């Protein structure tokens, strides 16, 4: 099942506290970047972020975005924009910009 445009738009609206969020379509799903850093994606109408030391404190459960992929954290509470912003910022602390 691919992600719906409506869910993608909702997630992007919830992320509007952060500047420089970009979204790239990939095979019916969406990759999410903050300041050029790939931090997660939207898969089957679920927001997932990469696992890192800095975001473990949120106690999110692991989920697989697609078959044979590495586990990621499932963000259940996307209605809380402040918490969502903090999750993205903490996730990006452990990641580097790909060149």
N, CA, C and O of each residue as an XYZ file, in Angstrom:
396
protein
N       0.838     -1.182      0.000
C       0.000      0.000      0.000
C       0.885      1.248      0.000
O       1.776      1.375      0.840
N       0.656      2.126     -0.894
C       1.432      3.368     -0.976
C       0.811      4.429     -0.060
O      -0.358      4.350      0.318
N       1.623      5.402      0.274
C       1.169      6.510      1.102
C       0.248      7.419      0.294
O       0.502      7.694     -0.879
N      -0.811      7.877      0.930
C      -1.736      8.788      0.249
C      -1.168     10.208      0.247
O      -0.404     10.587      1.134
N      -1.552     10.973     -0.754
C      -1.126     12.372     -0.844
C      -1.654     13.153      0.360
O      -0.970     14.038      0.875
N      -2.854     12.833      0.804
C      -3.447     13.530      1.946
C      -2.628     13.325      3.213
O      -2.420     14.270      3.974
N      -2.161     12.098      3.446
C      -1.358     11.846      4.642
C      -0.008     12.550      4.540
O       0.472     13.121      5.519
N       0.604     12.511      3.355
C       1.876     13.212      3.155
C       1.710     14.697      3.432
O       2.538     15.296      4.118
N       0.651     15.296      2.907
C       0.400     16.718      3.132
C       0.176     17.015      4.613
O       0.631     18.044      5.114
N      -0.519     16.125      5.313
C      -0.754     16.303      6.741
C       0.564     16.278      7.511
O       0.790     17.124      8.376
N       1.430     15.321      7.207
C       2.722     15.228      7.888
C       3.547     16.492      7.632
O       4.131     17.052      8.560
N       3.593     16.933      6.397
C       4.357     18.143      6.078
C       3.790     19.369      6.801
O       4.544     20.243      7.226
N       2.481     19.431      6.939
C       1.869     20.528      7.686
C       2.277     20.458      9.167
O       2.537     21.489      9.786
N       2.331     19.265      9.724
C       2.723     19.091     11.120
C       4.193     19.457     11.335
O       4.584     19.829     12.441
N       4.995     19.354     10.297
C       6.423     19.674     10.388
C       6.715     21.147     10.115
O       7.879     21.531     10.002
N       5.670     21.983     10.006
C       5.885     23.376      9.604
C       6.587     24.234     10.658
O       6.891     25.394     10.379
N       6.854     23.713     11.852
C       7.645     24.458     12.833
C       9.129     24.472     12.465
O       9.913     25.244     13.017
N       9.495     23.606     11.525
C      10.882     23.510     11.070
C      11.019     24.113      9.676
O      10.229     23.815      8.781
N      12.018     24.955      9.503
C      12.328     25.457      8.165
C      13.169     24.402      7.446
O      13.785     23.549      8.086
N      13.190     24.464      6.155
C      14.068     23.609      5.339
C      13.719     22.134      5.377
O      14.612     21.293      5.272
N      12.448     21.796      5.524
C      12.001     20.412      5.361
C      11.732     20.208      3.877
O      11.021     20.995      3.252
N      12.301     19.156      3.324
C      12.008     18.804      1.938
C      11.523     17.367      1.894
O      11.837     16.553      2.762
N      10.760     17.083      0.874
C      10.126     15.778      0.718
C      10.342     15.319     -0.720
O      10.059     16.054     -1.665
N      10.843     14.105     -0.873
C      11.074     13.558     -2.206
C      10.285     12.265     -2.368
O      10.331     11.376     -1.517
N       9.573     12.183     -3.463
C       8.783     10.995     -3.765
C       9.697      9.861     -4.216
O      10.640     10.069     -4.980
N       9.398      8.650     -3.727
C      10.177      7.482     -4.139
C       9.282      6.244     -4.114
O       8.953      5.722     -3.049
N       8.897      5.790     -5.292
C       8.150      4.549     -5.445
C       6.886      4.506     -4.582
O       6.624      3.505     -3.914
N       6.115      5.574     -4.595
C       4.856      5.625     -3.867
C       4.990      6.027     -2.413
O       3.988      6.157     -1.710
N       6.214      6.225     -1.955
C       6.471      6.652     -0.579
C       7.245      7.965     -0.637
O       7.491      8.491     -1.723
N       7.635      8.504      0.530
C       8.282      9.807      0.567
C       9.463      9.813      1.528
O       9.363      9.328      2.655
N      10.573     10.365      1.075
C      11.747     10.556      1.915
C      11.710     11.972      2.466
O      11.354     12.912      1.756
N      12.080     12.123      3.739
C      12.031     13.423      4.389
C      13.434     13.878      4.773
O      14.228     13.110      5.314
N      13.720     15.147      4.482
C      15.028     15.741      4.749
C      14.836     17.002      5.587
O      13.857     17.732      5.431
N      15.793     17.236      6.476
C      15.849     18.492      7.214
C      17.238     19.076      7.005
O      18.236     18.454      7.369
N      17.307     20.264      6.422
C      18.589     20.899      6.083
C      19.494     19.953      5.293
O      20.705     19.912      5.513
N      18.901     19.200      4.381
C      19.663     18.285      3.537
C      19.980     16.944      4.169
O      20.624     16.108      3.535
N      19.546     16.713      5.397
C      19.819     15.459      6.106
C      18.600     14.546      5.986
O      17.501     14.918      6.397
N      18.790     13.362      5.429
C      17.718     12.373      5.344
C      17.481     11.812      6.737
O      18.312     11.072      7.264
N      16.343     12.164      7.334
C      16.070     11.730      8.701
C      14.972     10.690      8.801
O      14.837     10.042      9.839
N      14.188     10.514      7.755
C      13.093      9.546      7.831
C      12.266      9.552      6.574
O      12.700     10.005      5.514
N      11.063      9.036      6.716
C      10.189      8.979      5.565
C       8.770      8.636      5.959
O       8.466      8.343      7.115
N       7.918      8.683      4.959
C       6.518      8.324      5.128
C       6.304      7.050      4.318
O       6.471      7.036      3.099
N       5.933      5.986      5.016
C       5.777      4.662      4.405
C       4.419      4.101      4.804
O       4.127      3.964      5.992
N       3.591      3.779      3.823
C       2.272      3.202      4.095
C       1.496      4.021      5.121
O       0.941      3.476      6.076
N       1.465      5.325      4.915
C       0.771      6.247      5.810
C       1.270      6.156      7.256
O       0.485      6.229      8.201
N       2.583      5.995      7.409
C       3.233      5.990      8.725
C       4.469      6.861      8.639
O       5.222      6.782      7.668
N       4.687      7.699      9.657
C       5.895      8.510      9.729
C       6.950      7.728     10.504
O       6.737      7.355     11.657
N       8.088      7.483      9.860
C       9.195      6.756     10.479
C      10.450      7.619     10.436
O      10.697      8.334      9.465
N      11.243      7.538     11.514
C      12.515      8.260     11.562
C      13.633      7.265     11.832
O      13.414      6.200     12.408
N      14.831      7.635     11.404
C      15.986      6.777     11.618
C      16.279      6.636     13.112
O      16.012      7.544     13.899
N      16.820      5.508     13.477
C      17.165      5.231     14.864
C      18.537      5.815     15.171
O      19.488      5.616     14.415
N      18.634      6.531     16.274
C      19.906      7.101     16.709
C      19.938      7.213     18.220
O      18.910      7.072     18.883
N      21.110      7.465     18.759
C      21.241      7.610     20.207
C      20.439      8.791     20.735
O      19.885      8.726     21.832
N      20.374      9.858     19.970
C      19.733     11.089     20.443
C      18.210     11.023     20.490
O      17.585     11.825     21.184
N      17.599     10.083     19.767
C      16.137     10.020     19.789
C      15.580      8.816     20.555
O      14.371      8.582     20.539
N      16.436      8.061     21.215
C      15.968      6.914     22.007
C      15.108      7.339     23.181
O      14.251      6.576     23.628
N      15.321      8.542     23.687
C      14.599      9.025     24.868
C      13.095      9.166     24.637
O      12.342      9.307     25.600
N      12.646      9.132     23.395
C      11.221      9.260     23.100
C      10.472      7.928     23.191
O       9.247      7.893     23.070
N      11.201      6.845     23.401
C      10.605      5.511     23.583
C       9.631      5.133     22.460
O       8.540      4.622     22.713
N      10.043      5.392     21.232
C       9.220      5.016     20.088
C       9.483      3.545     19.771
O      10.570      3.024     20.020
N       8.484      2.904     19.227
C       8.685      1.489     18.894
C       9.283      1.357     17.499
O       9.073      2.197     16.624
N      10.026      0.286     17.323
C      10.651      0.035     16.023
C       9.634     -0.522     15.041
O       8.707     -1.241     15.414
N       9.833     -0.174     13.786
C       8.976     -0.658     12.716
C       9.821     -0.780     11.450
O      10.810     -0.066     11.282
N       9.432     -1.671     10.583
C      10.125     -1.875      9.309
C       9.371     -1.096      8.226
O       8.176     -1.317      8.031
N      10.052     -0.191      7.524
C       9.350      0.604      6.505
C       8.892     -0.215      5.299
O       7.822      0.035      4.743
N       9.692     -1.174      4.905
C       9.362     -2.043      3.780
C      10.223     -3.300      3.909
O      11.181     -3.326      4.681
N       9.884     -4.313      3.170
C      10.573     -5.599      3.258
C      12.083     -5.460      3.067
O      12.537     -4.781      2.146
N      12.842     -6.090      3.922
C      14.317     -6.131      3.922
C      14.974     -4.783      4.247
O      16.151     -4.580      3.946
N      14.230     -3.876      4.850
C      14.798     -2.580      5.241
C      15.236     -2.632      6.701
O      14.786     -3.484      7.468
N      16.112     -1.718      7.069
C      16.528     -1.589      8.462
C      15.357     -1.045      9.277
O      14.544     -0.274      8.767
N      15.275     -1.451     10.543
C      14.211     -0.900     11.389
C      14.373      0.605     11.577
O      15.478      1.146     11.542
N      13.249      1.247     11.774
C      13.199      2.681     12.053
C      12.239      2.873     13.222
O      11.546      1.938     13.623
N      12.200      4.080     13.764
C      11.239      4.385     14.821
C       9.942      4.913     14.214
O       9.951      5.761     13.322
N       8.837      4.391     14.719
C       7.512      4.837     14.315
C       7.101      6.017     15.188
O       7.094      5.910     16.414
N       6.760      7.138     14.563
C       6.292      8.313     15.294
C       4.769      8.227     15.358
O       4.077      8.474     14.371
N       4.262      7.872     16.537
C       2.811      7.707     16.714
C       2.090      9.037     16.894
O       0.997      9.231     16.363
N       2.694      9.944     17.634
C       2.025     11.189     18.015
C       2.463     12.332     17.111
O       3.267     13.173     17.511
N       1.933     12.363     15.891
C       2.324     13.451     14.989
C       1.439     14.676     15.158
O       1.666     15.694     14.504
N       0.433     14.595     16.026
C      -0.410     15.754     16.280
C       0.287     16.780     17.169
O      -0.074     17.957     17.157
N       1.277     16.345     17.938
C       2.021     17.232     18.829
C       3.198     17.820     18.049
O       4.257     17.199     17.949
N       3.006     19.020     17.499
C       4.016     19.623     16.623
C       5.327     19.914     17.346
O       6.396     19.754     16.758
N       5.269     20.333     18.594
C       6.489     20.646     19.333
C       7.319     19.378     19.567
O       8.539     19.383     19.398
N       6.651     18.308     19.953
C       7.357     17.045     20.168
C       7.919     16.518     18.846
O       9.042     16.016     18.797
N       7.137     16.635     17.787
C       7.584     16.188     16.466
C       8.826     16.965     16.033
O       9.776     16.380     15.512
N       8.819     18.275     16.248
C       9.991     19.096     15.940
C      11.212     18.603     16.713
O      12.296     18.467     16.147
N      11.035     18.337     18.002
C      12.140     17.873     18.834
C      12.662     16.511     18.378
O      13.870     16.274     18.387
N      11.764     15.626     17.982
C      12.175     14.305     17.481
C      13.039     14.457     16.235
O      14.074     13.803     16.110
N      12.618     15.315     15.320
C      13.389     15.525     14.082
C      14.755     16.121     14.412
O      15.773     15.654     13.902
N      14.784     17.136     15.248
C      16.062     17.778     15.598
C      17.004     16.784     16.279
O      18.193     16.746     15.965
N      16.485     15.984     17.205
C      17.330     15.004     17.884
C      17.785     13.901     16.934
O      18.925     13.445     17.020
N      16.917     13.471     16.037
C      17.288     12.450     15.056
C      18.433     12.947     14.189
O      19.370     12.199     13.911
N      18.366     14.193     13.762
C      19.381     14.751     12.867
C      20.725     14.965     13.550
O      21.747     15.071     12.871
N      20.747     15.030     14.881
C      22.019     15.183     15.592
C      22.973     14.035     15.286
O      24.190     14.216     15.284
N      22.415     12.851     15.026
C      23.228     11.662     14.798
C      23.523     11.394     13.323
O      24.205     10.423     12.996
N      23.025     12.231     12.448
C      23.135     11.986     11.006
C      23.985     13.048     10.337
O      24.124     14.159     10.849
N      24.542     12.711      9.217
C      25.361     13.648      8.433
C      24.701     13.946      7.107
O      23.903     13.155      6.603
N      25.033     15.075      6.554
C      24.540     15.430      5.223
C      25.286     14.578      4.201
O      26.515     14.508      4.204
N      24.507     13.926      3.319
C      25.131     13.143      2.247
C      25.527     14.086      1.136
O      24.766     14.975      0.756
N      26.734     13.883      0.615
C      27.222     14.758     -0.456
C      27.164     14.053     -1.785
O      27.535     14.631     -2.807
